[in-house]
């Protein structure tokens, strides 16, 4: 066989072409590897982000604590021993629980744990009770569920969360009174739950939710124009009702009661130990909400200024409430192992009682017999230790007031002596 002879030039040309080919192949291989790595890395990041995303379940804590801490024969389901819980990062499973508990009218019952890993039997009982319309805003219920669902839909774009969220918003709009207020329960039930309810943040929880929608919170970007318009109307009516329920004594505005009559808008009784009064604890959240309003009207400014002056004038000095160990006793409601007393303390910061008597402005207390009392010592031990009779919360308003006042009423400062 004859041998192929190549010149030096031809050998050089073949070598160059081979080198270039290998170089291109290396570049191609490197590109493929880099693309694959980037894809895998991106997927890993996506999974990591999914696992580490957390939506707070703190807004459900009041209802959760009631479910585990109070035996209620009216509960649809009760917790099993050591009921397991989802991690906060498992937000779709928590949202699925929220949908299980949602009633046919779009609202929710109170006092259940949305993080509970429910048994099949519990789920069946819950879903089977959807037609029972015992739905409420009490204990952080309904408005918290709506916002949670909105956040989950925004993250996942899973349609069932959007549907449940919108159904909840429709429930809130339907429950609103024509005068702008909200009852504690809807559909309306007998008793004090029909009243306009500021107690335990129910009314303001709704208003802060609506405020998110009105202010275009990105978690509600999916809301259609018609629903947004209805929310705007409900929001304005809600503010109007707040202004109309502010307590006036001989023409001087102070703050608000826990509950107001749904027709007359006057302060009314709630539970037997919750009298018609100026209620400082509930009024704080109302004032903080009004202070958030941009370009406030003269009515809003007057409401804030009047409440701030009331908080300043109703301060109690040199007073501290202390809890101490006491002999154990059984009450109808719970075992009591401690007691509370009011002590004189010149170093104590200002404090406020939860209630002040209408007309006199005296610190007010009450017991389960609805008799007015004027010191904590007169209250039975069960109620004395089982209720928040004093509060420091008005200080939150007084701290925010200077900035608000300089921005909106620079020529009028009600705190100047």
TORBATOR-760439 format. One record per residue (C-alpha): residue number from 1; x, y, z. Coordinates in steps of 0.001 Angstrom, whole numbers, plus 500000, padded with zeros to 6 digits. Example, Ala and Ser with C-alpha at 12.3 -4.5 7.8 and 13.67 -1.06 7.14 Angstrom:
BEGIN
+-----+--------+--------+--------+
!   n !     c1 !     c2 !     c3 !
+-----+--------+--------+--------+
!   1 ! 512300 ! 495500 ! 507800 !
!   2 ! 513670 ! 498940 ! 507140 !
+-----+--------+--------+--------+
// end
This chain:
BEGIN
+-----+--------+--------+--------+
!   n !     c1 !     c2 !     c3 !
+-----+--------+--------+--------+
!   1 ! 500000 ! 500000 ! 500000 !
!   2 ! 501371 ! 503369 ! 499056 !
!   3 ! 501933 ! 505919 ! 501802 !
!   4 ! 500317 ! 509343 ! 501676 !
!   5 ! 502858 ! 512068 ! 501761 !
!   6 ! 501869 ! 515538 ! 502982 !
!   7 ! 503816 ! 518668 ! 502680 !
!   8 ! 504740 ! 520705 ! 505726 !
!   9 ! 502162 ! 523342 ! 504715 !
!  10 ! 499352 ! 520780 ! 504442 !
!  11 ! 500203 ! 519294 ! 507825 !
!  12 ! 500060 ! 522779 ! 509366 !
!  13 ! 496658 ! 523477 ! 507777 !
!  14 ! 495181 ! 520185 ! 509037 !
!  15 ! 496542 ! 520852 ! 512541 !
!  16 ! 494986 ! 524338 ! 512596 !
!  17 ! 491560 ! 523050 ! 511447 !
!  18 ! 491612 ! 520266 ! 514047 !
!  19 ! 492546 ! 522733 ! 516771 !
!  20 ! 489747 ! 525124 ! 515745 !
!  21 ! 487245 ! 522266 ! 515680 !
!  22 ! 488252 ! 521127 ! 519124 !
!  23 ! 488039 ! 524707 ! 520397 !
!  24 ! 484509 ! 525093 ! 519003 !
!  25 ! 483486 ! 521782 ! 520546 !
!  26 ! 484923 ! 522799 ! 523911 !
!  27 ! 483012 ! 526100 ! 523765 !
!  28 ! 479836 ! 524261 ! 522813 !
!  29 ! 480339 ! 521735 ! 525605 !
!  30 ! 481077 ! 524495 ! 528113 !
!  31 ! 477953 ! 526357 ! 527002 !
!  32 ! 475824 ! 523242 ! 527425 !
!  33 ! 477275 ! 522603 ! 530880 !
!  34 ! 476804 ! 526242 ! 531918 !
!  35 ! 473210 ! 526281 ! 530690 !
!  36 ! 472464 ! 523003 ! 532476 !
!  37 ! 474057 ! 524271 ! 535679 !
!  38 ! 472135 ! 527534 ! 535486 !
!  39 ! 468872 ! 525646 ! 534939 !
!  40 ! 469546 ! 523331 ! 537854 !
!  41 ! 470646 ! 526204 ! 540063 !
!  42 ! 467558 ! 528206 ! 539143 !
!  43 ! 465338 ! 525232 ! 539951 !
!  44 ! 467116 ! 524717 ! 543232 !
!  45 ! 466684 ! 528382 ! 544126 !
!  46 ! 463040 ! 528261 ! 543184 !
!  47 ! 462477 ! 525252 ! 545435 !
!  48 ! 464483 ! 526898 ! 548195 !
!  49 ! 462498 ! 530128 ! 547923 !
!  50 ! 459282 ! 528153 ! 547969 !
!  51 ! 460336 ! 526348 ! 551119 !
!  52 ! 461519 ! 529478 ! 552913 !
!  53 ! 458573 ! 531749 ! 551999 !
!  54 ! 456499 ! 532426 ! 555080 !
!  55 ! 453138 ! 534119 ! 555542 !
!  56 ! 452572 ! 535022 ! 559171 !
!  57 ! 449801 ! 533185 ! 560988 !
!  58 ! 450047 ! 535505 ! 563993 !
!  59 ! 446698 ! 537166 ! 563091 !
!  60 ! 445029 ! 533809 ! 563832 !
!  61 ! 446592 ! 533449 ! 567291 !
!  62 ! 443571 ! 534668 ! 569280 !
!  63 ! 441252 ! 532100 ! 567718 !
!  64 ! 443939 ! 529424 ! 567956 !
!  65 ! 444456 ! 530023 ! 571682 !
!  66 ! 440716 ! 529822 ! 572300 !
!  67 ! 440476 ! 526496 ! 570433 !
!  68 ! 443173 ! 524852 ! 572518 !
!  69 ! 442470 ! 526651 ! 575797 !
!  70 ! 438687 ! 526733 ! 576114 !
!  71 ! 436433 ! 523680 ! 575884 !
!  72 ! 433401 ! 524783 ! 573862 !
!  73 ! 430576 ! 522322 ! 573335 !
!  74 ! 429494 ! 524337 ! 570278 !
!  75 ! 432750 ! 523684 ! 568416 !
!  76 ! 432387 ! 521790 ! 565142 !
!  77 ! 435612 ! 519948 ! 565928 !
!  78 ! 437874 ! 519945 ! 568963 !
!  79 ! 441628 ! 519436 ! 568972 !
!  80 ! 442971 ! 515932 ! 569359 !
!  81 ! 445768 ! 515352 ! 571899 !
!  82 ! 449035 ! 516839 ! 570594 !
!  83 ! 447379 ! 517983 ! 567377 !
!  84 ! 450210 ! 518367 ! 564824 !
!  85 ! 450691 ! 521675 ! 562997 !
!  86 ! 451894 ! 522847 ! 559615 !
!  87 ! 454992 ! 525007 ! 559440 !
!  88 ! 454299 ! 528618 ! 558463 !
!  89 ! 456163 ! 527963 ! 555198 !
!  90 ! 453457 ! 525439 ! 554231 !
!  91 ! 451114 ! 528258 ! 553308 !
!  92 ! 449091 ! 526405 ! 550677 !
!  93 ! 448145 ! 523732 ! 553203 !
!  94 ! 447175 ! 526411 ! 555712 !
!  95 ! 445149 ! 528139 ! 552996 !
!  96 ! 443436 ! 524825 ! 552251 !
!  97 ! 442417 ! 524681 ! 555917 !
!  98 ! 441012 ! 528193 ! 555608 !
!  99 ! 438907 ! 527076 ! 552651 !
! 100 ! 437684 ! 524018 ! 554601 !
! 101 ! 436424 ! 526325 ! 557360 !
! 102 ! 434820 ! 528917 ! 555058 !
! 103 ! 431023 ! 528813 ! 555285 !
! 104 ! 428592 ! 528966 ! 552390 !
! 105 ! 428001 ! 532694 ! 552978 !
! 106 ! 431730 ! 533480 ! 552626 !
! 107 ! 432461 ! 534130 ! 556314 !
! 108 ! 434241 ! 532059 ! 558955 !
! 109 ! 433506 ! 530738 ! 562451 !
! 110 ! 435892 ! 531731 ! 565239 !
! 111 ! 438228 ! 529849 ! 567546 !
! 112 ! 440000 ! 527263 ! 565392 !
! 113 ! 443664 ! 526747 ! 564496 !
! 114 ! 444335 ! 527298 ! 560799 !
! 115 ! 447736 ! 525588 ! 561142 !
! 116 ! 446329 ! 522344 ! 562544 !
! 117 ! 447025 ! 519215 ! 560499 !
! 118 ! 443452 ! 517995 ! 560507 !
! 119 ! 442400 ! 514368 ! 560546 !
! 120 ! 440166 ! 513050 ! 557763 !
! 121 ! 437293 ! 512901 ! 560246 !
! 122 ! 437849 ! 516518 ! 561305 !
! 123 ! 437913 ! 517673 ! 557683 !
! 124 ! 434689 ! 515834 ! 556920 !
! 125 ! 432962 ! 517388 ! 559947 !
! 126 ! 434193 ! 520873 ! 559037 !
! 127 ! 433208 ! 520672 ! 555375 !
! 128 ! 429864 ! 519170 ! 556370 !
! 129 ! 429071 ! 522235 ! 558497 !
! 130 ! 429409 ! 524836 ! 555731 !
! 131 ! 425695 ! 525576 ! 555746 !
! 132 ! 425822 ! 526599 ! 559448 !
! 133 ! 426106 ! 530376 ! 559152 !
! 134 ! 427447 ! 531206 ! 562618 !
! 135 ! 430040 ! 533555 ! 561119 !
! 136 ! 431829 ! 536410 ! 562804 !
! 137 ! 434542 ! 539088 ! 562954 !
! 138 ! 435309 ! 538344 ! 566600 !
! 139 ! 438731 ! 537117 ! 567770 !
! 140 ! 440459 ! 538146 ! 564548 !
! 141 ! 438138 ! 536166 ! 562303 !
! 142 ! 437197 ! 536540 ! 558615 !
! 143 ! 439207 ! 539676 ! 557732 !
! 144 ! 442418 ! 537839 ! 558646 !
! 145 ! 441406 ! 534855 ! 556502 !
! 146 ! 440682 ! 537093 ! 553532 !
! 147 ! 444118 ! 538724 ! 553663 !
! 148 ! 445899 ! 535395 ! 554071 !
! 149 ! 444151 ! 533983 ! 551004 !
! 150 ! 445057 ! 537094 ! 549012 !
! 151 ! 448728 ! 536625 ! 549873 !
! 152 ! 448669 ! 532936 ! 548960 !
! 153 ! 446962 ! 533618 ! 545627 !
! 154 ! 449515 ! 536331 ! 544841 !
! 155 ! 452342 ! 533829 ! 545419 !
! 156 ! 450779 ! 530817 ! 543702 !
! 157 ! 448150 ! 532096 ! 541220 !
! 158 ! 446046 ! 529067 ! 542191 !
! 159 ! 442481 ! 530042 ! 541353 !
! 160 ! 440707 ! 528483 ! 544344 !
! 161 ! 442451 ! 530898 ! 546725 !
! 162 ! 441321 ! 533901 ! 544690 !
! 163 ! 437750 ! 532578 ! 544573 !
! 164 ! 437617 ! 532058 ! 548350 !
! 165 ! 439174 ! 535474 ! 548975 !
! 166 ! 436633 ! 537303 ! 546814 !
! 167 ! 433817 ! 535374 ! 548470 !
! 168 ! 435111 ! 536578 ! 551846 !
! 169 ! 435214 ! 540186 ! 550647 !
! 170 ! 431625 ! 539893 ! 549427 !
! 171 ! 430646 ! 538621 ! 552887 !
! 172 ! 432247 ! 541650 ! 554557 !
! 173 ! 430433 ! 544033 ! 552214 !
! 174 ! 427113 ! 542302 ! 552782 !
! 175 ! 427516 ! 542381 ! 556579 !
! 176 ! 427970 ! 546158 ! 556713 !
! 177 ! 425073 ! 548174 ! 558129 !
! 178 ! 423660 ! 550990 ! 555941 !
! 179 ! 425165 ! 553468 ! 558434 !
! 180 ! 428643 ! 552037 ! 557794 !
! 181 ! 429152 ! 549926 ! 560922 !
! 182 ! 429644 ! 546185 ! 561323 !
! 183 ! 428090 ! 543788 ! 563829 !
! 184 ! 430105 ! 541165 ! 565653 !
! 185 ! 428217 ! 538315 ! 563959 !
! 186 ! 426560 ! 538102 ! 560575 !
! 187 ! 423914 ! 536947 ! 559805 !
! 188 ! 422583 ! 538935 ! 562764 !
! 189 ! 421959 ! 537047 ! 565983 !
! 190 ! 420186 ! 537912 ! 569214 !
! 191 ! 421870 ! 539933 ! 571923 !
! 192 ! 424761 ! 542360 ! 571987 !
! 193 ! 426512 ! 540805 ! 568970 !
! 194 ! 424170 ! 542858 ! 566768 !
! 195 ! 425787 ! 546079 ! 567961 !
! 196 ! 428485 ! 547920 ! 566038 !
! 197 ! 431572 ! 546267 ! 567499 !
! 198 ! 434902 ! 547991 ! 568131 !
! 199 ! 435645 ! 545445 ! 570873 !
! 200 ! 438818 ! 543371 ! 570405 !
! 201 ! 439618 ! 545087 ! 567116 !
! 202 ! 436727 ! 543681 ! 565051 !
! 203 ! 435661 ! 546903 ! 563297 !
! 204 ! 439175 ! 548209 ! 562828 !
! 205 ! 440376 ! 544826 ! 561592 !
! 206 ! 437848 ! 545133 ! 558782 !
! 207 ! 438762 ! 548746 ! 558090 !
! 208 ! 442483 ! 548001 ! 557921 !
! 209 ! 441767 ! 545210 ! 555442 !
! 210 ! 439657 ! 547504 ! 553265 !
! 211 ! 442378 ! 550146 ! 553538 !
! 212 ! 444838 ! 547718 ! 551937 !
! 213 ! 442506 ! 547283 ! 548971 !
! 214 ! 441805 ! 551007 ! 548674 !
! 215 ! 445538 ! 551804 ! 548842 !
! 216 ! 446306 ! 549247 ! 546092 !
! 217 ! 448185 ! 546698 ! 548166 !
! 218 ! 449843 ! 544431 ! 545538 !
! 219 ! 448340 ! 541367 ! 547227 !
! 220 ! 444945 ! 542580 ! 546006 !
! 221 ! 445915 ! 543473 ! 542445 !
! 222 ! 443584 ! 540746 ! 541155 !
! 223 ! 440425 ! 542493 ! 542381 !
! 224 ! 438109 ! 543565 ! 539566 !
! 225 ! 436951 ! 547159 ! 539104 !
! 226 ! 433384 ! 546520 ! 540281 !
! 227 ! 434486 ! 544928 ! 543554 !
! 228 ! 437084 ! 547663 ! 544076 !
! 229 ! 434359 ! 550300 ! 543687 !
! 230 ! 432163 ! 548538 ! 546270 !
! 231 ! 435092 ! 548339 ! 548671 !
! 232 ! 435812 ! 552061 ! 548250 !
! 233 ! 432188 ! 552861 ! 549097 !
! 234 ! 432209 ! 550568 ! 552157 !
! 235 ! 435479 ! 552121 ! 553307 !
! 236 ! 434131 ! 555681 ! 553154 !
! 237 ! 430941 ! 554629 ! 554949 !
! 238 ! 433089 ! 552934 ! 557593 !
! 239 ! 434991 ! 556168 ! 558249 !
! 240 ! 431743 ! 558133 ! 558407 !
! 241 ! 430373 ! 555722 ! 561027 !
! 242 ! 433550 ! 556056 ! 563102 !
! 243 ! 433158 ! 559822 ! 563151 !
! 244 ! 429472 ! 559613 ! 564067 !
! 245 ! 430033 ! 557191 ! 566954 !
! 246 ! 432699 ! 559263 ! 568718 !
! 247 ! 431292 ! 560008 ! 572158 !
! 248 ! 430248 ! 563607 ! 572846 !
! 249 ! 429647 ! 564884 ! 576371 !
! 250 ! 427966 ! 568289 ! 576336 !
! 251 ! 429461 ! 568963 ! 572931 !
! 252 ! 432976 ! 567860 ! 573876 !
! 253 ! 434274 ! 564855 ! 571954 !
! 254 ! 436278 ! 562171 ! 573761 !
! 255 ! 436754 ! 558661 ! 572345 !
! 256 ! 434655 ! 555558 ! 571628 !
! 257 ! 432851 ! 552743 ! 573422 !
! 258 ! 433517 ! 549043 ! 572818 !
! 259 ! 430106 ! 548709 ! 571197 !
! 260 ! 427553 ! 551179 ! 569857 !
! 261 ! 423875 ! 550681 ! 569189 !
! 262 ! 423411 ! 549800 ! 565532 !
! 263 ! 420524 ! 552276 ! 565200 !
! 264 ! 421139 ! 555171 ! 567620 !
! 265 ! 424976 ! 554833 ! 567500 !
! 266 ! 425067 ! 555468 ! 571275 !
! 267 ! 427358 ! 553533 ! 573667 !
! 268 ! 425759 ! 550281 ! 574888 !
! 269 ! 426430 ! 547244 ! 577069 !
! 270 ! 428293 ! 544290 ! 575643 !
! 271 ! 428951 ! 541469 ! 578111 !
! 272 ! 427700 ! 541952 ! 581682 !
! 273 ! 431065 ! 543355 ! 582804 !
! 274 ! 431515 ! 545581 ! 579718 !
! 275 ! 429475 ! 548736 ! 580383 !
! 276 ! 428656 ! 551670 ! 578109 !
! 277 ! 431649 ! 553909 ! 578711 !
! 278 ! 434611 ! 555624 ! 577118 !
! 279 ! 436774 ! 552608 ! 576255 !
! 280 ! 440404 ! 553605 ! 575935 !
! 281 ! 441819 ! 550260 ! 574793 !
! 282 ! 439533 ! 550012 ! 571751 !
! 283 ! 439777 ! 553727 ! 570976 !
! 284 ! 443547 ! 553574 ! 570439 !
! 285 ! 443300 ! 551510 ! 567244 !
! 286 ! 440582 ! 553816 ! 565933 !
! 287 ! 442740 ! 556914 ! 566399 !
! 288 ! 445831 ! 555247 ! 564910 !
! 289 ! 443748 ! 554372 ! 561857 !
! 290 ! 442434 ! 557933 ! 561480 !
! 291 ! 445986 ! 559264 ! 561777 !
! 292 ! 446993 ! 557194 ! 558716 !
! 293 ! 444538 ! 559007 ! 556462 !
! 294 ! 446270 ! 561272 ! 553943 !
! 295 ! 444825 ! 564777 ! 553532 !
! 296 ! 442345 ! 564250 ! 556376 !
! 297 ! 439073 ! 566148 ! 556363 !
! 298 ! 438235 ! 568704 ! 559050 !
! 299 ! 436031 ! 566076 ! 560694 !
! 300 ! 438857 ! 563554 ! 560855 !
! 301 ! 441256 ! 566173 ! 562223 !
! 302 ! 438730 ! 567156 ! 564881 !
! 303 ! 438193 ! 563516 ! 565843 !
! 304 ! 441925 ! 562885 ! 566246 !
! 305 ! 442577 ! 566107 ! 568153 !
! 306 ! 439669 ! 565429 ! 570525 !
! 307 ! 440751 ! 561841 ! 571224 !
! 308 ! 444362 ! 562891 ! 571795 !
! 309 ! 443216 ! 565523 ! 574294 !
! 310 ! 441062 ! 562910 ! 576011 !
! 311 ! 443986 ! 560490 ! 576314 !
! 312 ! 446170 ! 563235 ! 577749 !
! 313 ! 443551 ! 564358 ! 580269 !
! 314 ! 442627 ! 560839 ! 581396 !
! 315 ! 446163 ! 559767 ! 582326 !
! 316 ! 446566 ! 558148 ! 585733 !
! 317 ! 449865 ! 558805 ! 587504 !
! 318 ! 451829 ! 557055 ! 590272 !
! 319 ! 449957 ! 553819 ! 589644 !
! 320 ! 451083 ! 550304 ! 588854 !
! 321 ! 449131 ! 547054 ! 588625 !
! 322 ! 450951 ! 544025 ! 589950 !
! 323 ! 450169 ! 540337 ! 589754 !
! 324 ! 451087 ! 538165 ! 592716 !
! 325 ! 450729 ! 534561 ! 593805 !
! 326 ! 447645 ! 533738 ! 595849 !
! 327 ! 445976 ! 530594 ! 597222 !
! 328 ! 444485 ! 528526 ! 594406 !
! 329 ! 440748 ! 528769 ! 593969 !
! 330 ! 438205 ! 527278 ! 591600 !
! 331 ! 435737 ! 529450 ! 589760 !
! 332 ! 432969 ! 528494 ! 587381 !
! 333 ! 435290 ! 529375 ! 584514 !
! 334 ! 438818 ! 528349 ! 585515 !
! 335 ! 441335 ! 527622 ! 588263 !
! 336 ! 442876 ! 530811 ! 589635 !
! 337 ! 446376 ! 530766 ! 591097 !
! 338 ! 447175 ! 534479 ! 591322 !
! 339 ! 445636 ! 537853 ! 592066 !
! 340 ! 446086 ! 541501 ! 591073 !
! 341 ! 446274 ! 544746 ! 592984 !
! 342 ! 446869 ! 548395 ! 592314 !
! 343 ! 449869 ! 549919 ! 594102 !
! 344 ! 451206 ! 553438 ! 594418 !
! 345 ! 454465 ! 553890 ! 592522 !
! 346 ! 455858 ! 557405 ! 591894 !
! 347 ! 458227 ! 555966 ! 589251 !
! 348 ! 455482 ! 554309 ! 587216 !
! 349 ! 454696 ! 555631 ! 583706 !
! 350 ! 451196 ! 557001 ! 583036 !
! 351 ! 448508 ! 554347 ! 582795 !
! 352 ! 444824 ! 554351 ! 581832 !
! 353 ! 441829 ! 552279 ! 582899 !
! 354 ! 440038 ! 550462 ! 580121 !
! 355 ! 436741 ! 552170 ! 581011 !
! 356 ! 435786 ! 555688 ! 582069 !
! 357 ! 432285 ! 556480 ! 583236 !
! 358 ! 430126 ! 558459 ! 580848 !
! 359 ! 429322 ! 561917 ! 582171 !
! 360 ! 431820 ! 561891 ! 585065 !
! 361 ! 435023 ! 560629 ! 583437 !
! 362 ! 435753 ! 558470 ! 586515 !
! 363 ! 437736 ! 555242 ! 586085 !
! 364 ! 435142 ! 552498 ! 585926 !
! 365 ! 435099 ! 548768 ! 586653 !
! 366 ! 432388 ! 546148 ! 586572 !
! 367 ! 431635 ! 542550 ! 587499 !
! 368 ! 429443 ! 539806 ! 586098 !
! 369 ! 426456 ! 541320 ! 587930 !
! 370 ! 426802 ! 544559 ! 585888 !
! 371 ! 427106 ! 546745 ! 589009 !
! 372 ! 429345 ! 549795 ! 588515 !
! 373 ! 432495 ! 549732 ! 590646 !
! 374 ! 435191 ! 552358 ! 591059 !
! 375 ! 438282 ! 550377 ! 592054 !
! 376 ! 439899 ! 547140 ! 590960 !
! 377 ! 439806 ! 545862 ! 594541 !
! 378 ! 435994 ! 545770 ! 594412 !
! 379 ! 435955 ! 543426 ! 591413 !
! 380 ! 435660 ! 539699 ! 592124 !
! 381 ! 438939 ! 537800 ! 591930 !
! 382 ! 437760 ! 535817 ! 588895 !
! 383 ! 437140 ! 538999 ! 586865 !
! 384 ! 439962 ! 540955 ! 588496 !
! 385 ! 442522 ! 538464 ! 587181 !
! 386 ! 440647 ! 537473 ! 584018 !
! 387 ! 440267 ! 540797 ! 582227 !
! 388 ! 442464 ! 543692 ! 581054 !
! 389 ! 441215 ! 546524 ! 583276 !
! 390 ! 444221 ! 548794 ! 582708 !
! 391 ! 446136 ! 549699 ! 579564 !
! 392 ! 449231 ! 551585 ! 578430 !
! 393 ! 448120 ! 551674 ! 574789 !
! 394 ! 447056 ! 555354 ! 574596 !
! 395 ! 450745 ! 556193 ! 574849 !
! 396 ! 451092 ! 554879 ! 571263 !
! 397 ! 448805 ! 557648 ! 570052 !
! 398 ! 450492 ! 560337 ! 572147 !
! 399 ! 453887 ! 559349 ! 570722 !
! 400 ! 452644 ! 559558 ! 567134 !
! 401 ! 450712 ! 562756 ! 567636 !
! 402 ! 453566 ! 565340 ! 567346 !
! 403 ! 454533 ! 564191 ! 563845 !
! 404 ! 450884 ! 564002 ! 562746 !
! 405 ! 450132 ! 567423 ! 564256 !
! 406 ! 453051 ! 569153 ! 562529 !
! 407 ! 451994 ! 567693 ! 559190 !
! 408 ! 448241 ! 568322 ! 559290 !
! 409 ! 447523 ! 570959 ! 561973 !
! 410 ! 450742 ! 572962 ! 562438 !
! 411 ! 448867 ! 575868 ! 564047 !
! 412 ! 446844 ! 573773 ! 566509 !
! 413 ! 448430 ! 571556 ! 569140 !
! 414 ! 445958 ! 570291 ! 571738 !
! 415 ! 448784 ! 569114 ! 573990 !
! 416 ! 450158 ! 572595 ! 574527 !
! 417 ! 449133 ! 573874 ! 577937 !
+-----+--------+--------+--------+
// end
